[in-house]
Amino acid sequence: MILRANGLRRSFDGVFAVRDVDLDVAHGELRAVIGPNGAGKSTLFALIGGQLRADAGTVTYDGTRIDRLPPHRRAAAGIAVVFQGARVFTGMTVLENVMVGAHAGTRTGFGAAIARLPRHRREEREIRDRARESLARAGLEDWADRDAGALPLGQQRVVQVARALCGRPRLLLLDEPASGLRAGERARLADLLGELRGEGITMLLVEHDVAFVTRLADRVTVLDLGQVIAEGTPAQIRADDRVVAAYLGATA
């Protein structure tokens, strides 16, 4: 397993948002976490990504505990994050936004960058080439020189995925990437994630949309009120009475 979370807990003002959650992700797997609003999905995501610290429990990445590491240290170890909502740097081009994704893995220091030493210029060329490759994979190569802030919401979401890919992550974390997208944008994003899954990229996908998830995931974990109520294959999850009752509704 590339990722293991054991006994994770996090409460706010005495109310548990995540309670005793165990989760693992295998190499090359697309693992999904679903649940109704308020289930604790985004809190769990933040505990794994490092944006929140757990009250109890551990997170292990490739055999090493990371639950006390800040987000930038997790990024340097090969974990890339795509947050819920569009997060792009306005005033920068799409290509420049994607290049930011490689920052955690740069080898030259601040002094070399200021002095514009040859090794820094060489690394910048490499990163630019990687960013263009990531844009091509995401189908945004024709938008490379446009202001990222001027893109429609759906394309801004895809820019975030391309930025994460530019860092050549070993594990890609996605927090509700389809939220707020129109049907066509949602379908294109699903196609992209499906292609990445086919290439063997390991992903943890946190989502609200059951249909979006079951089209893509190898395994699914269902949260309700901060606790795991079911896990299994997409087919098993859709047939689980606890999931139907807690999430899908009586007529699902």
N, C-alpha and C positions, 0 to 999 in steps of 0.2 A: 504494500500500500504506500502511495506517495503522501497521503494525508490521513491523519487520525485525530479525531476529537473525542475526548473521553470525559464524561461527567461534567460537561460545561454548565455553569450556572451564572446568571446575571439577573439582578433585581434592580428596580428603580423605586425608591420610596417604599420599600418593603414588599413590592409586588414583583413576582417573578416574571421576567420576559422570556428567559430561557432557563429550563430546569432539568438538570441531569441528562443532557443530550449527548448521545454517542453517535459518531458519524465517521465513516471511512470512505476514501476515494482511491480506487486502484489506478495504476499507470494506464494511460490511454482511455480511461473511462469518461463518459459524460454522466455525472451524478447530479441528480436534481433534488431540490428541496422545495416542497410546495406547502400551502396552507392558506386558510382564510385570512382576511385582514386582522392584524393583531395577534397572529399566531406565534410571532417571535422570529420570523424568517430573517428580517434585516438585522436584528440584533445578533443572531447567530452568524450571519455574514460578517458583521463588523468584528466579532470576536475572533473569527478565523483570519480576517484581513489585517487585524491589528488596530483598527480605529477605536475599539473598546477593549478594556481589560476585563477578564472574567473574574467573578468573585471566587469561583472554584473550578477545578478541572484543568485539563491539559490539552494542548494542541501540538501535535508532532508532525513535522514535515521531513520526509525522506530520512526518518529515523532520529531526527534531532528536535528537541523541544523548542518551540518558537513562541509560546504564549506570553513570554515576557519581552519579546523583541518589538521595537517600534516598526511601523509600516515600512519605512525606507530600508530597514535591514531585511525584512521579508521580501521586499522587491528585489534587493540585491541577490537574494538566494534563489530567485527565479519564479516568484509569485507575482502575477500581474492582476490588477483589479479593474473591472469595468463597473462603475457605480450606477445606481439608479438615477435616472434623469440625465439630461444632456450636460456634459461638462467639457467644454472646449475653451481654449484661450482665444478670446476675441481680439482682433487686431493682428492676429497671426494667420498665416495661410494654413490650409489643410495639411500640406506637406510638413510645415514647421510644427504643427500640433502633433503629428504622428512621430516626428523625430524625437520629441520629448520622451517618448516611451523607452528609448534606449539609454536615457540618462543614467539609470541605476547601474548600468554595466560598463560605463566609460572607464577607460584605463588611464588617460592623461589627466593630470591635476589642474587646479586653478591657475597655477603659475604658467604652465605650458599653454593654456588657453589664452591668457593675457598676452603672452609673448608671441602667440601664433607660431609656435614651433612646428617643424615639419611633421612630427608625430601627431600633433593635435589636428593639423589640416588633413592628414591622411585618415585619421579616425572620423573626422567630420564627413569626409567623402563616403566612407564606409557606412556611416549612419544614414546619410541621405539616400544611398542606394538601397539600404534595407527598408527605409521608409517608403520609397517608391514601390518596392516589392510588396510591402504590406498593403499599400493602397490598391495595387493591382489585384491582390487576392480578395480584397473587399469590394472590388468593382468601382472604385472611386478615383482611378488614375486620371480621369479627365477633369477632376475637381482640384488637383494638387495645388494650383496657384491661386485659388479663390480664398477669400476671407472665411475662415471656419465658422464665424458667428453668423454669416449670412446664409448658411445651409439650412434646409428644412430639418425639423426635429429628427425624423427618421435617419437622415444622412449623418447628422451629428452623432447619433448613437453608433452608427457604423464607424465613424471616425474614431470613436473611443475604442472600439474593438481593434481597429487597425493600429492604433497607438500602442495598445497592449501587446499586439503581436510583434511590433517592431522591437520590443525588448527581448524577443525570443524566449518567452516564459516556458517553464516546465509545468506550471499549473496556472490556469486561467480561471479567475473568479468573476462571475457575472451576477449582478444584483438587479433582477427584474428588467432586463434589457428591452423587453417588448412592451413595457408599460407605456400607455399613451400613444402607441403607434397605430396607424391605420392598417386595414387588412392587408393591402399590398406591401406596405413596409414591413409588417410582421412576417409575411411569407418570405420576403427577401432575406430578412435577418435569420429566419429559420433555415433557409437554404445555406447561408454562410456558415452557421454553426454546424450544420450537418456536414458540410465540406471539411471543416476543421476537425470534426470528430472522425471523419474518414481518413484524415491524415495522421491520426493518432495523438492529437493534442488533448491533454487531460484537462477536463473542465468541471467546475462545480457551478451549477446554474440554480439560482434562487428565483422562483417565479410564483406568480399568482394564477396564471393562465394554464389550466390543466391540459387543454388540447395542445397548446404550444409545447409543453414539457413532454407529454407522452409520445409526441411525434419524434422526439430527439433522444430521450434519455435511455441509458442502459438500466439504471436503477433509480428508484424514487424514494425519498423519505418524506413523510407527511408530518407536519407539526400542527398542533392545536393547543392554544393556551400555554405555549412555551415548552410542550412536551412532545416526544415522538409517539404518535398513535399508530403508525403503520409504516412499513417499508417493504419494497419488493420491486418486481418488474412493473412497467407501466400497465400491463394487462391485469396483474394482481391488484394494483392500487385502484384501478377503476372498478374492480369487482368487490372491493373491501367494504363491508357494511359500515365500519367506523368512519371511513373516508366519506362515504355517501351521506351519512348523518351529519358529520361535522363540517363538510366542505361543499360537496356537490349538491346537496339538497335532496329531499325525499323523492323527487321525480327524475333524478339523474339516472 
